[in-house]
Amino acid sequence: MNEKEEHEFAELIQTFRIEESPRFHEVLNYVSNQLKQDIL
């Protein structure tokens, strides 16, 4: 992932957090857990 992609991803997360606030933490936890599984 390059710097431009990281910036775009951060903007996407911010937009999602604003628009889908009630589910944001649920989705973030899911993604985080998936990334941890992929690393291990």
mmCIF file of the N, C-alpha and C atoms, coordinates in Angstrom:
data_MODEL
# 
_entry.id   MODEL 
# 
loop_
_atom_site.group_PDB 
_atom_site.id 
_atom_site.type_symbol 
_atom_site.label_atom_id 
_atom_site.label_alt_id 
_atom_site.label_comp_id 
_atom_site.label_asym_id 
_atom_site.label_entity_id 
_atom_site.label_seq_id 
_atom_site.pdbx_PDB_ins_code 
_atom_site.Cartn_x 
_atom_site.Cartn_y 
_atom_site.Cartn_z 
_atom_site.occupancy 
_atom_site.B_iso_or_equiv 
_atom_site.pdbx_formal_charge 
_atom_site.auth_seq_id 
_atom_site.auth_comp_id 
_atom_site.auth_asym_id 
_atom_site.auth_atom_id 
_atom_site.pdbx_PDB_model_num 
ATOM 1   N N  . MET A 1 1  ? 0.850   -1.165  0.000  1.00 0.00 ? 1  MET A N  1 
ATOM 2   C CA . MET A 1 1  ? 0.000   0.000   0.000  1.00 0.00 ? 1  MET A CA 1 
ATOM 3   C C  . MET A 1 1  ? 0.897   1.229   0.000  1.00 0.00 ? 1  MET A C  1 
ATOM 4   N N  . ASN A 1 2  ? 0.691   2.102   -0.952 1.00 0.00 ? 2  ASN A N  1 
ATOM 5   C CA . ASN A 1 2  ? 1.506   3.311   -1.005 1.00 0.00 ? 2  ASN A CA 1 
ATOM 6   C C  . ASN A 1 2  ? 0.834   4.449   -0.230 1.00 0.00 ? 2  ASN A C  1 
ATOM 7   N N  . GLU A 1 3  ? 1.514   5.587   -0.170 1.00 0.00 ? 3  GLU A N  1 
ATOM 8   C CA . GLU A 1 3  ? 1.028   6.714   0.632  1.00 0.00 ? 3  GLU A CA 1 
ATOM 9   C C  . GLU A 1 3  ? -0.322  7.239   0.130  1.00 0.00 ? 3  GLU A C  1 
ATOM 10  N N  . LYS A 1 4  ? -0.497  7.277   -1.181 1.00 0.00 ? 4  LYS A N  1 
ATOM 11  C CA . LYS A 1 4  ? -1.766  7.747   -1.753 1.00 0.00 ? 4  LYS A CA 1 
ATOM 12  C C  . LYS A 1 4  ? -2.902  6.815   -1.358 1.00 0.00 ? 4  LYS A C  1 
ATOM 13  N N  . GLU A 1 5  ? -2.660  5.520   -1.451 1.00 0.00 ? 5  GLU A N  1 
ATOM 14  C CA . GLU A 1 5  ? -3.684  4.543   -1.073 1.00 0.00 ? 5  GLU A CA 1 
ATOM 15  C C  . GLU A 1 5  ? -4.012  4.625   0.411  1.00 0.00 ? 5  GLU A C  1 
ATOM 16  N N  . GLU A 1 6  ? -3.013  4.844   1.242  1.00 0.00 ? 6  GLU A N  1 
ATOM 17  C CA . GLU A 1 6  ? -3.251  4.996   2.676  1.00 0.00 ? 6  GLU A CA 1 
ATOM 18  C C  . GLU A 1 6  ? -4.138  6.204   2.947  1.00 0.00 ? 6  GLU A C  1 
ATOM 19  N N  . HIS A 1 7  ? -3.864  7.305   2.260  1.00 0.00 ? 7  HIS A N  1 
ATOM 20  C CA . HIS A 1 7  ? -4.660  8.518   2.431  1.00 0.00 ? 7  HIS A CA 1 
ATOM 21  C C  . HIS A 1 7  ? -6.107  8.277   1.999  1.00 0.00 ? 7  HIS A C  1 
ATOM 22  N N  . GLU A 1 8  ? -6.297  7.617   0.858  1.00 0.00 ? 8  GLU A N  1 
ATOM 23  C CA . GLU A 1 8  ? -7.639  7.324   0.365  1.00 0.00 ? 8  GLU A CA 1 
ATOM 24  C C  . GLU A 1 8  ? -8.387  6.404   1.325  1.00 0.00 ? 8  GLU A C  1 
ATOM 25  N N  . PHE A 1 9  ? -7.689  5.427   1.881  1.00 0.00 ? 9  PHE A N  1 
ATOM 26  C CA . PHE A 1 9  ? -8.291  4.509   2.840  1.00 0.00 ? 9  PHE A CA 1 
ATOM 27  C C  . PHE A 1 9  ? -8.713  5.260   4.107  1.00 0.00 ? 9  PHE A C  1 
ATOM 28  N N  . ALA A 1 10 ? -7.864  6.171   4.572  1.00 0.00 ? 10 ALA A N  1 
ATOM 29  C CA . ALA A 1 10 ? -8.194  6.967   5.762  1.00 0.00 ? 10 ALA A CA 1 
ATOM 30  C C  . ALA A 1 10 ? -9.437  7.820   5.507  1.00 0.00 ? 10 ALA A C  1 
ATOM 31  N N  . GLU A 1 11 ? -9.542  8.405   4.321  1.00 0.00 ? 11 GLU A N  1 
ATOM 32  C CA . GLU A 1 11 ? -10.725 9.197   3.985  1.00 0.00 ? 11 GLU A CA 1 
ATOM 33  C C  . GLU A 1 11 ? -11.975 8.320   3.932  1.00 0.00 ? 11 GLU A C  1 
ATOM 34  N N  . LEU A 1 12 ? -11.838 7.132   3.398  1.00 0.00 ? 12 LEU A N  1 
ATOM 35  C CA . LEU A 1 12 ? -12.957 6.206   3.334  1.00 0.00 ? 12 LEU A CA 1 
ATOM 36  C C  . LEU A 1 12 ? -13.445 5.835   4.734  1.00 0.00 ? 12 LEU A C  1 
ATOM 37  N N  . ILE A 1 13 ? -12.511 5.568   5.625  1.00 0.00 ? 13 ILE A N  1 
ATOM 38  C CA . ILE A 1 13 ? -12.866 5.238   7.001  1.00 0.00 ? 13 ILE A CA 1 
ATOM 39  C C  . ILE A 1 13 ? -13.579 6.414   7.665  1.00 0.00 ? 13 ILE A C  1 
ATOM 40  N N  . GLN A 1 14 ? -13.070 7.621   7.458  1.00 0.00 ? 14 GLN A N  1 
ATOM 41  C CA . GLN A 1 14 ? -13.694 8.792   8.069  1.00 0.00 ? 14 GLN A CA 1 
ATOM 42  C C  . GLN A 1 14 ? -15.117 8.975   7.546  1.00 0.00 ? 14 GLN A C  1 
ATOM 43  N N  . THR A 1 15 ? -15.319 8.827   6.254  1.00 0.00 ? 15 THR A N  1 
ATOM 44  C CA . THR A 1 15 ? -16.652 8.954   5.669  1.00 0.00 ? 15 THR A CA 1 
ATOM 45  C C  . THR A 1 15 ? -17.577 7.888   6.233  1.00 0.00 ? 15 THR A C  1 
ATOM 46  N N  . PHE A 1 16 ? -17.106 6.667   6.303  1.00 0.00 ? 16 PHE A N  1 
ATOM 47  C CA . PHE A 1 16 ? -17.921 5.576   6.826  1.00 0.00 ? 16 PHE A CA 1 
ATOM 48  C C  . PHE A 1 16 ? -18.286 5.828   8.286  1.00 0.00 ? 16 PHE A C  1 
ATOM 49  N N  . ARG A 1 17 ? -17.329 6.311   9.074  1.00 0.00 ? 17 ARG A N  1 
ATOM 50  C CA . ARG A 1 17 ? -17.571 6.568   10.494 1.00 0.00 ? 17 ARG A CA 1 
ATOM 51  C C  . ARG A 1 17 ? -18.670 7.608   10.658 1.00 0.00 ? 17 ARG A C  1 
ATOM 52  N N  . ILE A 1 18 ? -18.667 8.627   9.823  1.00 0.00 ? 18 ILE A N  1 
ATOM 53  C CA . ILE A 1 18 ? -19.664 9.693   9.914  1.00 0.00 ? 18 ILE A CA 1 
ATOM 54  C C  . ILE A 1 18 ? -21.037 9.183   9.474  1.00 0.00 ? 18 ILE A C  1 
ATOM 55  N N  . GLU A 1 19 ? -21.079 8.443   8.378  1.00 0.00 ? 19 GLU A N  1 
ATOM 56  C CA . GLU A 1 19 ? -22.353 8.012   7.812  1.00 0.00 ? 19 GLU A CA 1 
ATOM 57  C C  . GLU A 1 19 ? -22.929 6.785   8.506  1.00 0.00 ? 19 GLU A C  1 
ATOM 58  N N  . GLU A 1 20 ? -22.103 5.920   9.032  1.00 0.00 ? 20 GLU A N  1 
ATOM 59  C CA . GLU A 1 20 ? -22.548 4.666   9.623  1.00 0.00 ? 20 GLU A CA 1 
ATOM 60  C C  . GLU A 1 20 ? -22.103 4.553   11.077 1.00 0.00 ? 20 GLU A C  1 
ATOM 61  N N  . SER A 1 21 ? -22.140 5.639   11.786 1.00 0.00 ? 21 SER A N  1 
ATOM 62  C CA . SER A 1 21 ? -21.612 5.708   13.140 1.00 0.00 ? 21 SER A CA 1 
ATOM 63  C C  . SER A 1 21 ? -22.019 4.543   14.042 1.00 0.00 ? 21 SER A C  1 
ATOM 64  N N  . PRO A 1 22 ? -23.289 4.139   14.084 1.00 0.00 ? 22 PRO A N  1 
ATOM 65  C CA . PRO A 1 22 ? -23.653 3.052   15.005 1.00 0.00 ? 22 PRO A CA 1 
ATOM 66  C C  . PRO A 1 22 ? -22.931 1.732   14.736 1.00 0.00 ? 22 PRO A C  1 
ATOM 67  N N  . ARG A 1 23 ? -22.597 1.467   13.481 1.00 0.00 ? 23 ARG A N  1 
ATOM 68  C CA . ARG A 1 23 ? -21.959 0.196   13.136 1.00 0.00 ? 23 ARG A CA 1 
ATOM 69  C C  . ARG A 1 23 ? -20.461 0.325   12.954 1.00 0.00 ? 23 ARG A C  1 
ATOM 70  N N  . PHE A 1 24 ? -19.916 1.515   13.064 1.00 0.00 ? 24 PHE A N  1 
ATOM 71  C CA . PHE A 1 24 ? -18.512 1.746   12.763 1.00 0.00 ? 24 PHE A CA 1 
ATOM 72  C C  . PHE A 1 24 ? -17.591 0.861   13.576 1.00 0.00 ? 24 PHE A C  1 
ATOM 73  N N  . HIS A 1 25 ? -17.782 0.809   14.881 1.00 0.00 ? 25 HIS A N  1 
ATOM 74  C CA . HIS A 1 25 ? -16.886 0.036   15.734 1.00 0.00 ? 25 HIS A CA 1 
ATOM 75  C C  . HIS A 1 25 ? -17.008 -1.462  15.452 1.00 0.00 ? 25 HIS A C  1 
ATOM 76  N N  . GLU A 1 26 ? -18.196 -1.916  15.152 1.00 0.00 ? 26 GLU A N  1 
ATOM 77  C CA . GLU A 1 26 ? -18.393 -3.327  14.808 1.00 0.00 ? 26 GLU A CA 1 
ATOM 78  C C  . GLU A 1 26 ? -17.590 -3.699  13.558 1.00 0.00 ? 26 GLU A C  1 
ATOM 79  N N  . VAL A 1 27 ? -17.672 -2.861  12.545 1.00 0.00 ? 27 VAL A N  1 
ATOM 80  C CA . VAL A 1 27 ? -16.948 -3.123  11.295 1.00 0.00 ? 27 VAL A CA 1 
ATOM 81  C C  . VAL A 1 27 ? -15.449 -2.991  11.510 1.00 0.00 ? 27 VAL A C  1 
ATOM 82  N N  . LEU A 1 28 ? -15.033 -1.974  12.249 1.00 0.00 ? 28 LEU A N  1 
ATOM 83  C CA . LEU A 1 28 ? -13.610 -1.777  12.508 1.00 0.00 ? 28 LEU A CA 1 
ATOM 84  C C  . LEU A 1 28 ? -13.023 -2.968  13.258 1.00 0.00 ? 28 LEU A C  1 
ATOM 85  N N  . ASN A 1 29 ? -13.740 -3.473  14.237 1.00 0.00 ? 29 ASN A N  1 
ATOM 86  C CA . ASN A 1 29 ? -13.279 -4.646  14.973 1.00 0.00 ? 29 ASN A CA 1 
ATOM 87  C C  . ASN A 1 29 ? -13.174 -5.866  14.063 1.00 0.00 ? 29 ASN A C  1 
ATOM 88  N N  . TYR A 1 30 ? -14.143 -6.040  13.194 1.00 0.00 ? 30 TYR A N  1 
ATOM 89  C CA . TYR A 1 30 ? -14.113 -7.165  12.260 1.00 0.00 ? 30 TYR A CA 1 
ATOM 90  C C  . TYR A 1 30 ? -12.878 -7.087  11.356 1.00 0.00 ? 30 TYR A C  1 
ATOM 91  N N  . VAL A 1 31 ? -12.648 -5.919  10.764 1.00 0.00 ? 31 VAL A N  1 
ATOM 92  C CA . VAL A 1 31 ? -11.495 -5.741  9.872  1.00 0.00 ? 31 VAL A CA 1 
ATOM 93  C C  . VAL A 1 31 ? -10.195 -5.955  10.642 1.00 0.00 ? 31 VAL A C  1 
ATOM 94  N N  . SER A 1 32 ? -10.125 -5.393  11.823 1.00 0.00 ? 32 SER A N  1 
ATOM 95  C CA . SER A 1 32 ? -8.927  -5.545  12.640 1.00 0.00 ? 32 SER A CA 1 
ATOM 96  C C  . SER A 1 32 ? -8.647  -7.014  12.941 1.00 0.00 ? 32 SER A C  1 
ATOM 97  N N  . ASN A 1 33 ? -9.669  -7.755  13.300 1.00 0.00 ? 33 ASN A N  1 
ATOM 98  C CA . ASN A 1 33 ? -9.504  -9.180  13.588 1.00 0.00 ? 33 ASN A CA 1 
ATOM 99  C C  . ASN A 1 33 ? -9.083  -9.964  12.352 1.00 0.00 ? 33 ASN A C  1 
ATOM 100 N N  . GLN A 1 34 ? -9.627  -9.603  11.198 1.00 0.00 ? 34 GLN A N  1 
ATOM 101 C CA . GLN A 1 34 ? -9.248  -10.282 9.961  1.00 0.00 ? 34 GLN A CA 1 
ATOM 102 C C  . GLN A 1 34 ? -7.787  -10.018 9.627  1.00 0.00 ? 34 GLN A C  1 
ATOM 103 N N  . LEU A 1 35 ? -7.340  -8.782  9.814  1.00 0.00 ? 35 LEU A N  1 
ATOM 104 C CA . LEU A 1 35 ? -5.953  -8.440  9.532  1.00 0.00 ? 35 LEU A CA 1 
ATOM 105 C C  . LEU A 1 35 ? -5.014  -9.193  10.488 1.00 0.00 ? 35 LEU A C  1 
ATOM 106 N N  . LYS A 1 36 ? -5.399  -9.292  11.724 1.00 0.00 ? 36 LYS A N  1 
ATOM 107 C CA . LYS A 1 36 ? -4.571  -10.024 12.699 1.00 0.00 ? 36 LYS A CA 1 
ATOM 108 C C  . LYS A 1 36 ? -4.454  -11.489 12.300 1.00 0.00 ? 36 LYS A C  1 
ATOM 109 N N  . GLN A 1 37 ? -5.556  -12.080 11.830 1.00 0.00 ? 37 GLN A N  1 
ATOM 110 C CA . GLN A 1 37 ? -5.516  -13.478 11.408 1.00 0.00 ? 37 GLN A CA 1 
ATOM 111 C C  . GLN A 1 37 ? -4.617  -13.658 10.197 1.00 0.00 ? 37 GLN A C  1 
ATOM 112 N N  . ASP A 1 38 ? -4.672  -12.704 9.276  1.00 0.00 ? 38 ASP A N  1 
ATOM 113 C CA . ASP A 1 38 ? -3.833  -12.792 8.079  1.00 0.00 ? 38 ASP A CA 1 
ATOM 114 C C  . ASP A 1 38 ? -2.352  -12.671 8.411  1.00 0.00 ? 38 ASP A C  1 
ATOM 115 N N  . ILE A 1 39 ? -2.034  -11.873 9.413  1.00 0.00 ? 39 ILE A N  1 
ATOM 116 C CA . ILE A 1 39 ? -0.635  -11.684 9.813  1.00 0.00 ? 39 ILE A CA 1 
ATOM 117 C C  . ILE A 1 39 ? -0.112  -12.922 10.530 1.00 0.00 ? 39 ILE A C  1 
ATOM 118 N N  . LEU A 1 40 ? -0.944  -13.508 11.373 1.00 0.00 ? 40 LEU A N  1 
ATOM 119 C CA . LEU A 1 40 ? -0.524  -14.691 12.139 1.00 0.00 ? 40 LEU A CA 1 
ATOM 120 C C  . LEU A 1 40 ? -0.712  -15.889 11.275 1.00 0.00 ? 40 LEU A C  1 
# 
